[in-house]
Structure formats: C-alpha cells, structure tokens
Amino acid sequence: MFSFESEVIDATVKKLINGLDYRQEIVNEINVRFLDFTLSFFREIVEAKLNDEPITAKRISLFIRE
C-alpha cells in the first residue's frame, strides 16, 4: 500500500530523473500538510467550544507539538 508521501516522493524523483520541473510536487505537499494541520487545529478549537472547555495556551501548545 502506498502512502501519499511515497507517491509524492516517487513523482518528484521521476521528474528529477527526466529533467522536469518538480517544484509543483513540493508545493502540493506543503499545501496538503498545511491544510491538514489547519483542519485539525480548528477541529480541536470547535471541539473545545462545543464541550464548553477553555482553550488554553497549554492545550494549544500540546496540539502544535504533535
């Protein structure tokens, strides 16, 4: 089974070997990781609000380190 990361690596290596521009693969990977982090972060915030829990710096810093 292939992961998204391995597919990006494969596509990047193939482009490098063929002398093609690989930068779009890297930009897409960065965008996917950022989107995933952002959605997870806001999900954590919404969950805290729905459960009437405080959103503290400690809670957020623990989330960011994961």
N, C-alpha and C positions, 0 to 999 in steps of 0.2 A: 504494500500500500504506500502510495506517495503522499507526502505532505505538501502543503502549499509552498513551504520553504524550499523543499527539494526541487519542486517544479521551477521555481524562480532561479535557483542555482543552475539547473540544467539549461534553462533558456538563456541565461546570462553567459554561461560557458560556450554554448553553441554559437551565440552571436560573436563572442570574442574570437573564437576559432575561425569563424568565417569573415572576420574583419568588419562586422556590422556594428552599428551604434547600440550599445547595451544599456544606456542611461535610463531609458524608459522603464526597463525591468526594475531597476533600483528605485526609481521614483515611485513606481506602483507598490513596491514592497514597503517603502516608508509610509505611503498613504494608507495602506491596509493596516499596518501596525498602529498608526496614529488613530485611525477610525475605531479600531478595536479597543484601544485604551480609552478613548473618549466615551464610547458607548458604555463600557464597563464602569468608568468613573461616574457618569451621570446615573447609571442604574443604581450604584451604591448610594448616591445622594437621594434619589427618589425613594429607594427602599427605606432609608432612614426617616425621611419625611412621612412616608405612609405609616410607619411604625411609631411615629411620634418620638423618635430618638434624636438626641442632639448630634449635630455634625461638628465634631471637634477636630482640632488640628492633629491630635493623636490618631484619630480614626482615618483621616485623610492621608497622613504620612505613612501609616501602615499599608494603606491601599496602594500608594505610589511606589513603594518598595517592592511590591510583588512582581 
